[in-house]
Amino acid sequence: MEHPLIKTQNLKKQFETGQVLTEILHGVDLEIKKGEFVSIMGPSGSGKSTLMHILGFLDKLTTGTYFFEGEDVSELNDDELAVMRSKKIGFVFQAFNLLNRASALENVMLPLLYTKMSKKERIERATDLLTQVGLAHRLENSPSKLSGGEKQRVAIARALVNNPEVIFADEPTGNLDSKSGLQVMKILQDLNELGNTIILVTHEKYTAEHAKRIIKIKDGLITDDYAVKDRQFADSNGELTK
């Protein structure tokens, strides 16, 4: 029997500041299968980013269990979390998080520095991925010479470079105009069609509807979980196709 890629049971997260305990997640039960395209949606302060940080091995849960590929990862220490993160997870953030002094190619190659790949293989892998996201003509450009949409495409290529099990996209269109945002969503949909598992974190219903499933979170609890009936689709020019 195939395990879900991600499964949480009664997952809770609390932060302690001084004498005050603040509970952010109040017991989240969740399953995500390999190959899904899921949006986690909720207003600011709902707990959606905290949940993503735990699922993406950026943070630890307080209580409950978290299974990744059938393995209980609830008790991993910081070093073990870092290993899981580097091998299994690709991240795309709203702020791009690119190195300004490095070229697009160098930015995408960065996660490969700690692998056994030769430099030639690293260059080939990064070039292939930048070509896949439509940036074959921008390999040597630094982020300052790229538009917002191009920066986010570099970030997507970098997220893919280690062949991760899942890509987390945290408000990936938040800093983009609508056309560039739709081009980025088209790339994420295409990657999902190729078999990549995508988890999109957003507060916008319109962006969330590019996914196949929406999980709504409010006040640290899942309030809704449903398949998207009328998905949004865009073409590579950033125009809606329906």
Buried (B, 14 or more C-beta within 10 A) or exposed (E): EEBBBBBBBEBBBBEEEEEEEEBBBBBBEBBBBBBBBBBBBBEEEBBBBBBBBBBBBBBBBBEBBBBBBEEEBBEBEEEEBEEBBBEBBBBBBBEBEBEEEBBBBBBBBBBBEEBEBEEEEBBEBBBBBBEBBBBEEBBEBBBEEBEBBBBBBBBBBBBBBBEBBBBBBBBBBBBBEEEBBBBBBBBBBEBBEEEBBBBBBBBEEEBBBBBBBBBBBBBBBBEEBEEBEEEBBBEEEBEEEE
